[in-house]
Amino acid sequence: MALKAARFANLFLTGALTGNEFGSWALLHPALGELPHQAHVRAEQAVTRRYAKMMPALMSGALLSFVPVLSLISDRRRSLPFLLGLRGMLCYATMLTITLSGNIPINRRTLELDPDATSREEFLELRARWDRLHTARNVLNLSGFGLAILGTLASFQGNR
């Protein structure tokens, strides 16, 4: 029963994070990019402030939710559910590394900008770097979530 609860929490947290990040990549940020320059800067700043309040807990929670799952799997080193879960966890760990080393410094710079004094070119260059990193994070999130799902499905085969 503990493993089932751990798997539920893992899929819930990784699914919430992955869906949120994918939605911001596919819908939110492209829509903000269509705004006039100053409105775009202000909108990105508002979104960045809001995400800064919830994303640390969601990202950390998604990553850490793999720990109980992996620790409760019997026959850890040789089982497919364990290997899939471990690979999924590595995807989220890599995503978090990119976030901390790339996206967060850009977010800090974005929050420092004066929308009335920042050139369009400077801002768009900053956004382009952020978007490239965000694309990589989405690939990792989607891969990690898929691996978590496959690990859960594989566990039904062996009743682990």
DSSP file (Angstrom, degrees, kcal/mol; ACC not computed):
  #  RESIDUE AA STRUCTURE BP1 BP2  ACC     N-H-->O    O-->H-N    N-H-->O    O-->H-N    TCO  KAPPA ALPHA  PHI   PSI    X-CA   Y-CA   Z-CA
    1    1 A M     >        0   0    0      0, 0.0     4,-2.2     0, 0.0     5,-0.2   0.000 360.0 360.0 360.0 -36.9    0.0    0.0    0.0
    2    2 A A  H  >  +     0   0    0      1,-0.2     4,-2.4     2,-0.2     5,-0.2   0.893 360.0  51.0 -63.5 -39.6    2.9    2.4    0.8
    3    3 A L  H  > S+     0   0    0      2,-0.2     4,-2.7     1,-0.2    -1,-0.2   0.898 108.8  51.2 -65.6 -39.8    4.3    1.9   -2.7
    4    4 A K  H  > S+     0   0    0      2,-0.2     4,-2.4     1,-0.2    -2,-0.2   0.917 111.6  47.2 -63.3 -42.8    0.9    2.7   -4.3
    5    5 A A  H  X S+     0   0    0     -4,-2.2     4,-2.5     2,-0.2    -2,-0.2   0.905 112.6  49.7 -64.9 -40.8    0.6    5.9   -2.3
    6    6 A A  H  X S+     0   0    0     -4,-2.4     4,-2.5     2,-0.2    63,-0.2   0.911 111.1  49.0 -65.1 -41.6    4.2    6.9   -3.2
    7    7 A R  H  X S+     0   0    0     -4,-2.7     4,-2.9     2,-0.2     5,-0.3   0.901 110.1  51.7 -64.1 -40.6    3.5    6.2   -6.9
    8    8 A F  H  X S+     0   0    0     -4,-2.4     4,-2.7     2,-0.2    -2,-0.2   0.948 111.7  46.0 -60.5 -48.7    0.3    8.2   -6.8
    9    9 A A  H  X S+     0   0    0     -4,-2.5     4,-2.7     1,-0.2     5,-0.3   0.904 113.5  50.9 -61.1 -41.3    2.1   11.2   -5.2
   10   10 A N  H  X S+     0   0    0     -4,-2.5     4,-2.6    55,-0.2     5,-0.3   0.940 113.6  42.6 -62.2 -49.2    5.0   10.8   -7.7
   11   11 A L  H  X S+     0   0    0     -4,-2.9     4,-2.0     2,-0.2     5,-0.2   0.874 114.8  51.5 -67.7 -35.7    2.7   10.8  -10.7
   12   12 A F  H  X S+     0   0    0     -4,-2.7     4,-2.4    -5,-0.3    -2,-0.2   0.955 115.5  40.1 -64.1 -50.0    0.5   13.6   -9.3
   13   13 A L  H  X S+     0   0    0     -4,-2.7     4,-2.4     2,-0.2    49,-0.2   0.915 118.7  45.0 -69.2 -43.6    3.5   15.9   -8.7
   14   14 A T  H  X S+     0   0    0     -4,-2.6     4,-2.6    -5,-0.3     5,-0.2   0.880 115.1  49.5 -68.7 -35.5    5.4   15.1  -11.8
   15   15 A G  H  X S+     0   0    0     -4,-2.0     4,-2.6    -5,-0.3     5,-0.3   0.908 111.4  48.4 -67.6 -41.8    2.2   15.4  -13.9
   16   16 A A  H  X S+     0   0    0     -4,-2.4     4,-2.2    -5,-0.2    -2,-0.2   0.934 115.9  43.8 -63.6 -45.7    1.3   18.8  -12.3
   17   17 A L  H  X S+     0   0    0     -4,-2.4     4,-2.7     2,-0.2     5,-0.2   0.944 115.7  46.8 -64.6 -48.2    4.8   20.1  -12.9
   18   18 A T  H  X S+     0   0    0     -4,-2.6     4,-2.6     1,-0.2     5,-0.2   0.910 113.8  47.7 -63.3 -43.7    5.1   18.8  -16.4
   19   19 A G  H  X S+     0   0    0     -4,-2.6     4,-2.4    -5,-0.2    -1,-0.2   0.904 113.4  48.4 -64.2 -41.3    1.6   20.0  -17.5
   20   20 A N  H  X S+     0   0    0     -4,-2.2     4,-2.2    -5,-0.3    -2,-0.2   0.940 114.3  44.9 -63.9 -47.6    2.3   23.4  -16.0
   21   21 A E  H  X S+     0   0    0     -4,-2.7     4,-1.9     2,-0.2    -2,-0.2   0.893 113.8  49.7 -66.0 -39.9    5.6   23.8  -17.7
   22   22 A F  H  X S+     0   0    0     -4,-2.6     4,-3.2    -5,-0.2     5,-0.3   0.919 110.3  50.9 -65.3 -42.5    4.3   22.5  -21.0
   23   23 A G  H  X>S+     0   0    0     -4,-2.4     4,-2.4     1,-0.2     5,-1.8   0.888 110.5  48.5 -62.2 -39.6    1.4   24.9  -20.9
   24   24 A S  I  <>S+     0   0    0     -4,-2.2     5,-2.6     3,-0.2    -1,-0.2   0.870 115.8  45.2 -68.5 -34.1    3.7   27.8  -20.2
   25   25 A W  I  <5S+     0   0    0     -4,-1.9    -2,-0.2    -5,-0.2    -1,-0.2   0.921 122.8  33.6 -72.2 -45.7    5.9   26.8  -23.1
   26   26 A A  I  <5S+     0   0    0     -4,-3.2    -2,-0.2    -5,-0.1    -3,-0.2   0.780 137.8   7.2 -84.5 -28.1    3.2   26.1  -25.6
   27   27 A L  I  X5S+     0   0    0     -4,-2.4     4,-1.7    -5,-0.3    -3,-0.2   0.777 120.1  48.0-122.4 -56.0    0.6   28.7  -24.7
   28   28 A L  I  ><S+     0   0    0     -5,-1.8     4,-2.3     1,-0.2     5,-0.2   0.966 113.3  39.7 -65.1 -59.4    1.5   31.3  -22.1
   29   29 A H  H  ><S+     0   0    0     -5,-2.6     4,-1.9     1,-0.2    -1,-0.2   0.873 114.4  52.7 -65.9 -37.8    4.9   32.6  -23.2
   30   30 A P  H  4 S+     0   0    0      0, 0.0     4,-0.4     0, 0.0    -1,-0.2   0.907 110.9  49.0 -61.2 -37.7    4.1   32.6  -26.9
   31   31 A A  H >< S+     0   0    0     -4,-1.7     3,-1.3     1,-0.2     4,-0.3   0.908 109.2  51.4 -66.8 -40.8    1.0   34.7  -26.2
   32   32 A L  H >< S+     0   0    0     -4,-2.3     3,-1.7     1,-0.3    -1,-0.2   0.857 101.1  63.8 -63.0 -33.4    2.9   37.1  -24.0
   33   33 A G  T 3< S+     0   0    0     -4,-1.9    -1,-0.3     1,-0.3    -2,-0.2   0.658  94.1  61.5 -64.9 -15.5    5.4   37.5  -26.9
   34   34 A E  T <  S+     0   0    0     -3,-1.3    -1,-0.3    -4,-0.4    -2,-0.2   0.533  85.3  99.0 -87.3  -7.0    2.6   39.0  -29.0
   35   35 A L  S <  S-     0   0    0     -3,-1.7     5,-0.1    -4,-0.3     6,-0.0  -0.375  89.9 -88.3 -75.3 156.9    2.2   41.9  -26.6
   36   36 A P     >  -     0   0    0      0, 0.0     4,-2.8     0, 0.0     3,-0.2  -0.298  52.1 -97.8 -58.7 154.6    3.7   45.3  -27.3
   37   37 A H  H  > S+     0   0    0      1,-0.2     4,-2.5     2,-0.2     5,-0.2   0.864 119.6  41.6 -47.8 -57.9    7.2   45.6  -25.9
   38   38 A Q  H  > S+     0   0    0      1,-0.2     4,-2.3     2,-0.2    -1,-0.2   0.887 117.1  48.7 -64.3 -38.7    6.6   47.4  -22.6
   39   39 A A  H  > S+     0   0    0     -3,-0.2     4,-2.7     2,-0.2    -1,-0.2   0.875 110.0  53.5 -66.3 -36.7    3.5   45.3  -21.9
   40   40 A H  H  X S+     0   0    0     -4,-2.8     4,-2.7     2,-0.2     5,-0.2   0.936 109.4  47.5 -62.4 -47.3    5.5   42.2  -22.7
   41   41 A V  H  X S+     0   0    0     -4,-2.5     4,-2.3    -5,-0.2    -2,-0.2   0.944 114.5  46.5 -59.8 -48.5    8.2   43.1  -20.2
   42   42 A R  H  X S+     0   0    0     -4,-2.3     4,-2.4     1,-0.2    -2,-0.2   0.899 112.8  49.7 -62.0 -41.4    5.6   43.9  -17.5
   43   43 A A  H  X S+     0   0    0     -4,-2.7     4,-2.7     2,-0.2     5,-0.2   0.921 110.6  49.0 -65.4 -44.0    3.7   40.7  -18.2
   44   44 A E  H  X S+     0   0    0     -4,-2.7     4,-2.7     1,-0.2    -1,-0.2   0.895 111.5  50.8 -62.8 -38.5    6.8   38.5  -18.0
   45   45 A Q  H  X S+     0   0    0     -4,-2.3     4,-2.3    -5,-0.2    -2,-0.2   0.920 111.1  47.7 -64.1 -43.2    7.7   40.2  -14.7
   46   46 A A  H  X S+     0   0    0     -4,-2.4     4,-1.9     2,-0.2    -2,-0.2   0.921 114.5  45.9 -63.8 -44.0    4.3   39.5  -13.3
   47   47 A V  H  X S+     0   0    0     -4,-2.7     4,-2.9     1,-0.2     5,-0.2   0.914 111.6  52.5 -65.1 -42.6    4.4   35.9  -14.4
   48   48 A T  H  X S+     0   0    0     -4,-2.7     4,-2.1    -5,-0.2    -2,-0.2   0.909 108.4  50.7 -61.3 -42.8    7.9   35.5  -13.1
   49   49 A R  H  X S+     0   0    0     -4,-2.3     4,-0.6     2,-0.2    -1,-0.2   0.914 113.3  45.4 -61.7 -42.3    6.9   36.8   -9.6
   50   50 A R  H >X S+     0   0    0     -4,-1.9     3,-1.1     1,-0.2     4,-0.8   0.937 113.3  48.1 -68.4 -45.8    4.0   34.5   -9.4
   51   51 A Y  H >X S+     0   0    0     -4,-2.9     4,-3.0     1,-0.3     3,-0.6   0.850 102.5  64.6 -63.0 -32.9    5.9   31.4  -10.5
   52   52 A A  H 3< S+     0   0    0     -4,-2.1    -1,-0.3    -5,-0.2    -2,-0.2   0.741  99.9  54.2 -62.8 -21.7    8.7   32.2   -8.1
   53   53 A K  H << S+     0   0    0     -3,-1.1    -1,-0.2    -4,-0.6    -2,-0.2   0.796 123.6  19.7 -82.1 -29.6    6.2   31.6   -5.2
   54   54 A M  H <X S+     0   0    0     -4,-0.8     4,-2.1    -3,-0.6     3,-0.3   0.737 106.4  72.6-113.4 -28.6    5.1   28.1   -6.2
   55   55 A M  H  X S+     0   0    0     -4,-3.0     4,-3.2     1,-0.2     5,-0.4   0.848  89.9  59.3 -67.2 -35.6    7.7   26.6   -8.6
   56   56 A P  H  > S+     0   0    0      0, 0.0     4,-2.2     0, 0.0     5,-0.2   0.940 112.0  41.7 -57.1 -43.6   10.5   25.9   -6.0
   57   57 A A  H  > S+     0   0    0     -3,-0.3     4,-2.6     2,-0.2    -2,-0.2   0.908 117.7  46.6 -68.9 -40.8    8.1   23.7   -4.0
   58   58 A L  H  X S+     0   0    0     -4,-2.1     4,-2.4     2,-0.2     5,-0.2   0.925 115.2  45.2 -69.0 -43.4    6.6   22.0   -7.1
   59   59 A M  H  X S+     0   0    0     -4,-3.2     4,-2.1     2,-0.2    -2,-0.2   0.938 117.6  43.6 -65.3 -46.2    9.9   21.3   -8.7
   60   60 A S  H  X S+     0   0    0     -4,-2.2     4,-3.1    -5,-0.4     5,-0.2   0.914 114.2  51.2 -65.0 -41.9   11.6   20.1   -5.6
   61   61 A G  H  X S+     0   0    0     -4,-2.6     4,-1.6    -5,-0.2    -2,-0.2   0.902 109.2  49.9 -62.3 -41.8    8.5   18.0   -4.7
   62   62 A A  H  < S+     0   0    0     -4,-2.4     4,-0.3   -49,-0.2    -1,-0.2   0.935 115.0  43.8 -62.0 -46.2    8.4   16.4   -8.1
   63   63 A L  H >< S+     0   0    0     -4,-2.1     3,-1.4     1,-0.2     4,-0.3   0.950 115.9  46.3 -64.0 -49.4   12.0   15.4   -7.9
   64   64 A L  H >< S+     0   0    0     -4,-3.1     3,-1.3     1,-0.3    -1,-0.2   0.717  95.6  75.8 -68.9 -20.1   11.9   14.2   -4.3
   65   65 A S  T 3X S+     0   0    0     -4,-1.6     4,-0.8     1,-0.3    -1,-0.3   0.682  86.8  63.6 -66.9 -14.9    8.7   12.2   -4.9
   66   66 A F  H <> S+     0   0    0     -3,-1.4     4,-3.0    -4,-0.3     5,-0.3   0.789  87.4  72.9 -74.7 -26.9   10.9    9.6   -6.7
   67   67 A V  H <> S+     0   0    0     -3,-1.3     4,-2.4    -4,-0.3     5,-0.2   0.933  99.4  40.5 -59.9 -52.5   12.8    8.8   -3.5
   68   68 A P  H  > S+     0   0    0      0, 0.0     4,-1.6     0, 0.0    -1,-0.2   0.892 115.5  53.0 -65.2 -34.7   10.0    6.9   -1.7
   69   69 A V  H  X S+     0   0    0     -4,-0.8     4,-0.8   -63,-0.2     3,-0.5   0.969 113.5  42.1 -60.7 -51.7    9.0    5.1   -4.9
   70   70 A L  H  < S+     0   0    0     -4,-3.0     3,-0.5     1,-0.2    -1,-0.2   0.857 113.8  52.1 -66.0 -34.8   12.5    4.0   -5.6
   71   71 A S  H  < S+     0   0    0     -4,-2.4    -1,-0.2    -5,-0.3    -2,-0.2   0.760 109.4  50.2 -73.9 -22.5   13.2    3.0   -2.0
   72   72 A L  H  < S+     0   0    0     -4,-1.6     2,-0.4    -3,-0.5    -1,-0.2   0.556  84.4 103.8 -92.6  -8.2   10.0    0.9   -1.8
   73   73 A I     <  -     0   0    0     -4,-0.8     3,-0.4    -3,-0.5     2,-0.1  -0.610  68.5-136.3 -76.6 125.5   10.6   -1.1   -4.9
   74   74 A S  S    S+     0   0    0     -2,-0.4     8,-0.2    86,-0.3     5,-0.1  -0.449  86.5  25.4 -75.7 156.5   11.8   -4.6   -4.1
   75   75 A D  S >> S+     0   0    0     -2,-0.1     4,-1.3     3,-0.1     3,-0.7   0.942  80.9 178.9  56.3  51.0   14.7   -6.0   -6.2
   76   76 A R  T 34  +     0   0    0     -3,-0.4     3,-0.3     1,-0.2     7,-0.1   0.842  64.4  50.9 -56.3 -45.7   15.9   -2.5   -6.9
   77   77 A R  T 34 S+     0   0    0      1,-0.2    -1,-0.2     5,-0.1    -2,-0.1   0.759 120.1  30.8 -73.0 -23.9   19.0   -3.0   -8.9
   78   78 A R  T <4 S+     0   0    0     -3,-0.7     2,-0.3     4,-0.0    -1,-0.2   0.497  91.8 105.1-113.2  -4.2   17.5   -5.4  -11.5
   79   79 A S     X  -     0   0    0     -4,-1.3     4,-2.2    -3,-0.3     5,-0.2  -0.572  63.4-139.2 -88.5 143.5   13.9   -4.4  -11.8
   80   80 A L  H  > S+     0   0    0     -2,-0.3     4,-2.8     1,-0.2     5,-0.3   0.898 103.4  56.1 -62.2 -42.9   12.5   -2.5  -14.8
   81   81 A P  H  > S+     0   0    0      0, 0.0     4,-2.4     0, 0.0    -1,-0.2   0.907 109.6  47.1 -57.7 -40.1   10.3   -0.3  -12.6
   82   82 A F  H  > S+     0   0    0      2,-0.2     4,-2.8    -7,-0.2     5,-0.2   0.943 113.1  47.3 -65.7 -47.4   13.3    0.8  -10.6
   83   83 A L  H  X S+     0   0    0     -4,-2.2     4,-2.1     2,-0.2    -1,-0.2   0.893 113.9  47.4 -63.5 -39.9   15.4    1.5  -13.6
   84   84 A L  H  X S+     0   0    0     -4,-2.8     4,-2.4     2,-0.2    -1,-0.2   0.929 113.8  47.7 -65.9 -44.6   12.6    3.5  -15.3
   85   85 A G  H  X S+     0   0    0     -4,-2.4     4,-2.6    -5,-0.3    -2,-0.2   0.896 110.8  51.5 -62.4 -41.2   11.9    5.5  -12.1
   86   86 A L  H  X S+     0   0    0     -4,-2.8     4,-2.1     2,-0.2    -1,-0.2   0.914 110.8  47.8 -63.0 -43.2   15.6    6.2  -11.6
   87   87 A R  H  X S+     0   0    0     -4,-2.1     4,-1.8     2,-0.2    -1,-0.2   0.892 111.1  51.6 -65.1 -39.1   15.9    7.5  -15.2
   88   88 A G  H  X S+     0   0    0     -4,-2.4     4,-1.9     1,-0.2    -2,-0.2   0.923 109.0  50.6 -61.3 -44.0   12.8    9.6  -14.7
   89   89 A M  H  X S+     0   0    0     -4,-2.6     4,-2.5     1,-0.2    -2,-0.2   0.893 107.3  53.8 -61.1 -40.2   14.3   11.1  -11.5
   90   90 A L  H  X S+     0   0    0     -4,-2.1     4,-2.3     2,-0.2    -1,-0.2   0.856 105.0  54.9 -64.2 -34.8   17.5   11.9  -13.4
   91   91 A C  H  X S+     0   0    0     -4,-1.8     4,-2.3     2,-0.2    -1,-0.2   0.941 111.2  43.9 -61.5 -46.8   15.5   13.8  -16.0
   92   92 A Y  H  X S+     0   0    0     -4,-1.9     4,-2.3     2,-0.2    -2,-0.2   0.860 111.8  53.3 -68.8 -34.8   13.9   15.9  -13.3
   93   93 A A  H  X S+     0   0    0     -4,-2.5     4,-1.9     2,-0.2    -1,-0.2   0.908 111.0  46.8 -65.0 -40.5   17.3   16.4  -11.5
   94   94 A T  H  X S+     0   0    0     -4,-2.3     4,-2.3     2,-0.2    -2,-0.2   0.905 110.7  52.6 -66.3 -41.5   18.8   17.6  -14.8
   95   95 A M  H  X S+     0   0    0     -4,-2.3     4,-2.3     1,-0.2    -2,-0.2   0.915 109.6  49.1 -58.9 -43.6   15.8   19.9  -15.4
   96   96 A L  H  X S+     0   0    0     -4,-2.3     4,-2.7     1,-0.2    -1,-0.2   0.867 108.4  53.5 -66.5 -36.1   16.3   21.4  -11.9
   97   97 A T  H  X S+     0   0    0     -4,-1.9     4,-2.4     2,-0.2     5,-0.3   0.923 110.0  47.3 -62.5 -44.6   20.0   22.0  -12.6
   98   98 A I  H  X>S+     0   0    0     -4,-2.3     4,-2.4     2,-0.2     5,-1.3   0.909 112.3  51.2 -61.9 -42.3   19.1   23.9  -15.8
   99   99 A T  I  <>S+     0   0    0     -4,-2.3     5,-2.9     3,-0.2    -2,-0.2   0.945 113.9  42.5 -60.0 -49.9   16.5   25.9  -13.9
  100  100 A L  I  <5S+     0   0    0     -4,-2.7    -2,-0.2     1,-0.2    -1,-0.2   0.871 123.4  36.0 -68.2 -37.9   18.9   26.9  -11.1
  101  101 A S  I  <5S+     0   0    0     -4,-2.4    -1,-0.2    -5,-0.2    -2,-0.2   0.722 134.9  13.7 -90.3 -21.5   21.9   27.6  -13.4
  102  102 A G  I  X5S+     0   0    0     -4,-2.4     4,-1.4    -5,-0.3    -3,-0.2   0.777 123.8  40.1-119.4 -58.9   20.1   29.1  -16.4
  103  103 A N  I  ><S+     0   0    0     -5,-1.3     4,-2.8     1,-0.2     5,-0.2   0.903 111.6  53.7 -69.6 -42.4   16.5   30.2  -16.0
  104  104 A I  H  ><S+     0   0    0     -5,-2.9     4,-2.7     1,-0.2     5,-0.2   0.922 107.4  50.1 -64.8 -43.9   16.6   31.6  -12.5
  105  105 A P  H  > S+     0   0    0      0, 0.0     4,-2.0     0, 0.0    -1,-0.2   0.903 113.3  47.6 -59.0 -37.0   19.5   34.1  -13.3
  106  106 A I  H  X S+     0   0    0     -4,-1.4     4,-2.6     2,-0.2    -2,-0.2   0.897 109.9  52.9 -68.1 -39.3   17.6   35.2  -16.4
  107  107 A N  H  X S+     0   0    0     -4,-2.8     4,-2.2     2,-0.2    -1,-0.2   0.919 108.1  50.7 -60.5 -43.3   14.4   35.5  -14.2
  108  108 A R  H  X S+     0   0    0     -4,-2.7     4,-1.1     1,-0.2    -1,-0.2   0.923 111.5  47.6 -60.8 -43.6   16.3   37.7  -11.8
  109  109 A R  H  X S+     0   0    0     -4,-2.0     4,-0.8     1,-0.2     3,-0.5   0.904 109.1  54.3 -64.2 -40.8   17.6   39.9  -14.6
  110  110 A T  H >< S+     0   0    0     -4,-2.6     3,-0.8     1,-0.2    -1,-0.2   0.899 106.5  51.6 -59.1 -41.5   14.0   40.1  -16.0
  111  111 A L  H 3< S+     0   0    0     -4,-2.2    -1,-0.2     1,-0.2    -2,-0.2   0.755 106.4  55.3 -68.8 -23.6   12.7   41.4  -12.7
  112  112 A E  H 3< S+     0   0    0     -4,-1.1    -1,-0.2    -3,-0.5    -2,-0.2   0.661  85.9 108.7 -80.6 -17.2   15.4   44.1  -12.6
  113  113 A L    <<  -     0   0    0     -4,-0.8     3,-0.1    -3,-0.8    -3,-0.0  -0.277  66.3-136.9 -67.6 144.2   14.4   45.6  -16.0
  114  114 A D    >>  -     0   0    0      1,-0.1     4,-2.2     2,-0.0     3,-1.5  -0.905  12.8-150.2 -94.9 112.5   12.7   48.9  -16.3
  115  115 A P  T 34 S+     0   0    0      0, 0.0    -1,-0.1     0, 0.0   -74,-0.1   0.788  95.5  49.6 -56.4 -27.8   10.0   48.3  -18.9
  116  116 A D  T 34 S+     0   0    0      1,-0.1   -78,-0.1    -3,-0.1    -3,-0.0   0.677 119.8  34.4 -85.0 -17.3   10.2   51.9  -20.1
  117  117 A A  T <4 S+     0   0    0     -3,-1.5     2,-0.3     2,-0.1    -1,-0.1   0.571  91.5 100.1-113.9 -12.5   14.0   52.0  -20.4
  118  118 A T  S  < S-     0   0    0     -4,-2.2     2,-0.1     1,-0.1   -77,-0.1  -0.588  72.7-122.2 -80.8 132.9   14.9   48.5  -21.6
  119  119 A S     >  -     0   0    0     -2,-0.3     4,-2.2     1,-0.1     5,-0.2  -0.411  13.5-126.2 -71.7 149.7   15.5   48.1  -25.3
  120  120 A R  H  > S+     0   0    0      1,-0.2     4,-2.8     2,-0.2     5,-0.2   0.892 110.4  53.9 -59.1 -41.7   13.4   45.6  -27.2
  121  121 A E  H  > S+     0   0    0      2,-0.2     4,-2.2     1,-0.2    -1,-0.2   0.921 108.3  48.1 -62.7 -46.1   16.5   43.9  -28.5
  122  122 A E  H  > S+     0   0    0      1,-0.2     4,-2.1     2,-0.2    -1,-0.2   0.931 114.9  45.8 -60.7 -45.4   18.0   43.4  -25.1
  123  123 A F  H  X S+     0   0    0     -4,-2.2     4,-2.7     1,-0.2    -2,-0.2   0.920 112.3  49.5 -65.8 -44.1   14.8   42.0  -23.8
  124  124 A L  H  X S+     0   0    0     -4,-2.8     4,-2.4     1,-0.2    -1,-0.2   0.851 109.9  52.1 -66.2 -33.2   14.2   39.7  -26.7
  125  125 A E  H  X S+     0   0    0     -4,-2.2     4,-2.0    -5,-0.2    -1,-0.2   0.917 110.8  48.0 -65.8 -42.7   17.7   38.3  -26.5
  126  126 A L  H  X S+     0   0    0     -4,-2.1     4,-2.2     1,-0.2    -2,-0.2   0.923 113.4  47.5 -61.6 -45.5   17.1   37.6  -22.8
  127  127 A R  H  X S+     0   0    0     -4,-2.7     4,-3.1     1,-0.2    -2,-0.2   0.879 108.0  55.5 -64.6 -38.8   13.8   35.9  -23.6
  128  128 A A  H  X S+     0   0    0     -4,-2.4     4,-2.1     2,-0.2    -1,-0.2   0.915 109.5  46.3 -62.8 -42.2   15.3   33.8  -26.4
  129  129 A R  H  X S+     0   0    0     -4,-2.0     4,-2.1     2,-0.2    -1,-0.2   0.935 114.2  48.5 -63.5 -45.0   17.9   32.4  -24.1
  130  130 A W  H  X S+     0   0    0     -4,-2.2     4,-2.7     1,-0.2    -2,-0.2   0.918 110.4  51.5 -61.2 -43.6   15.3   31.7  -21.5
  131  131 A D  H  X S+     0   0    0     -4,-3.1     4,-2.3     2,-0.2    -1,-0.2   0.881 107.4  52.3 -63.1 -39.3   13.0   30.0  -24.1
  132  132 A R  H  X S+     0   0    0     -4,-2.1     4,-1.9     2,-0.2    -1,-0.2   0.932 113.2  44.5 -62.0 -44.8   15.9   27.7  -25.3
  133  133 A L  H  X S+     0   0    0     -4,-2.1     4,-2.4     1,-0.2    -2,-0.2   0.901 112.3  52.3 -65.1 -40.1   16.5   26.6  -21.7
  134  134 A H  H  X S+     0   0    0     -4,-2.7     4,-2.2     2,-0.2    -2,-0.2   0.855 106.7  53.7 -65.5 -35.1   12.7   26.2  -21.1
  135  135 A T  H  X S+     0   0    0     -4,-2.3     4,-2.1     2,-0.2    -1,-0.2   0.932 109.4  48.0 -63.4 -45.2   12.5   24.0  -24.2
  136  136 A A  H  X S+     0   0    0     -4,-1.9     4,-2.2     1,-0.2    -2,-0.2   0.910 110.7  51.8 -61.4 -41.7   15.2   21.8  -22.9
  137  137 A R  H  X S+     0   0    0     -4,-2.4     4,-2.9     1,-0.2    -1,-0.2   0.893 108.2  51.8 -63.1 -38.5   13.5   21.6  -19.5
  138  138 A N  H  X S+     0   0    0     -4,-2.2     4,-2.9     2,-0.2     5,-0.3   0.896 107.6  51.4 -65.8 -39.9   10.2   20.6  -21.2
  139  139 A V  H  X S+     0   0    0     -4,-2.1     4,-2.2     2,-0.2    -1,-0.2   0.929 113.7  45.5 -60.5 -44.2   11.9   17.8  -23.1
  140  140 A L  H  X S+     0   0    0     -4,-2.2     4,-3.0     2,-0.2    -2,-0.2   0.911 113.4  49.2 -66.6 -42.7   13.3   16.6  -19.8
  141  141 A N  H  X S+     0   0    0     -4,-2.9     4,-2.9     2,-0.2     5,-0.2   0.942 112.8  46.4 -61.8 -47.6   10.0   16.9  -17.9
  142  142 A L  H  X S+     0   0    0     -4,-2.9     4,-2.3     2,-0.2    -1,-0.2   0.902 115.3  47.1 -63.3 -40.1    8.1   15.1  -20.6
  143  143 A S  H  X S+     0   0    0     -4,-2.2     4,-2.5    -5,-0.3    -2,-0.2   0.936 113.8  47.6 -65.0 -46.2   10.7   12.3  -20.7
  144  144 A G  H  X S+     0   0    0     -4,-3.0     4,-2.2     2,-0.2    -2,-0.2   0.895 112.8  48.3 -62.9 -41.1   10.8   12.1  -16.9
  145  145 A F  H  X S+     0   0    0     -4,-2.9     4,-2.4     2,-0.2    -1,-0.2   0.922 111.3  50.3 -66.2 -43.6    7.0   11.9  -16.7
  146  146 A G  H  X S+     0   0    0     -4,-2.3     4,-2.7    -5,-0.2    -2,-0.2   0.904 111.1  49.3 -59.3 -41.8    6.8    9.3  -19.4
  147  147 A L  H  X S+     0   0    0     -4,-2.5     4,-2.5     2,-0.2    -1,-0.2   0.880 109.2  52.2 -66.2 -37.8    9.4    7.2  -17.6
  148  148 A A  H  X S+     0   0    0     -4,-2.2     4,-1.9     2,-0.2    -2,-0.2   0.913 111.6  47.0 -63.6 -41.7    7.5    7.6  -14.3
  149  149 A I  H  X S+     0   0    0     -4,-2.4     4,-2.8     2,-0.2    -2,-0.2   0.940 112.8  48.6 -64.1 -47.0    4.4    6.3  -16.0
  150  150 A L  H  X S+     0   0    0     -4,-2.7     4,-2.8     1,-0.2    -2,-0.2   0.884 109.5  53.3 -62.0 -37.5    6.2    3.5  -17.6
  151  151 A G  H  X S+     0   0    0     -4,-2.5     4,-1.3     2,-0.2    -1,-0.2   0.894 110.5  47.3 -62.9 -39.5    7.8    2.5  -14.3
  152  152 A T  H  X S+     0   0    0     -4,-1.9     4,-0.9     2,-0.2     3,-0.2   0.934 113.5  47.1 -66.5 -46.4    4.3    2.4  -12.7
  153  153 A L  H >X S+     0   0    0     -4,-2.8     4,-0.8     1,-0.2     3,-0.8   0.900 110.0  53.3 -62.6 -40.4    2.9    0.3  -15.6
  154  154 A A  H 3X S+     0   0    0     -4,-2.8     4,-1.3     1,-0.2     3,-0.4   0.812 101.4  61.0 -64.0 -29.5    5.9   -2.0  -15.4
  155  155 A S  H 3X>S+     0   0    0     -4,-1.3     5,-2.0     1,-0.2     4,-0.8   0.793  96.1  60.1 -69.7 -26.4    5.3   -2.5  -11.7
  156  156 A F  H <<5S+     0   0    0     -4,-0.9    -1,-0.2    -3,-0.8    -2,-0.2   0.843 100.6  56.6 -68.4 -30.9    1.8   -4.0  -12.5
  157  157 A Q  H  <5S+     0   0    0     -4,-0.8    -2,-0.2    -3,-0.4    -1,-0.2   0.935 120.4  27.1 -63.6 -46.8    3.5   -6.7  -14.5
  158  158 A G  H  <5S-     0   0    0     -4,-1.3    -1,-0.2     0, 0.0    -2,-0.2   0.360 106.1-121.8 -99.6   5.8    5.6   -7.9  -11.7
  159  159 A N  T  <5       0   0    0     -4,-0.8    -3,-0.2    -5,-0.1    -4,-0.1   0.887 360.0 360.0  55.4  43.9    3.3   -6.7   -8.9
  160  160 A R      <       0   0    0     -5,-2.0   -86,-0.3    -6,-0.1    -4,-0.2   0.401 360.0 360.0 -99.6 360.0    6.0   -4.5   -7.4
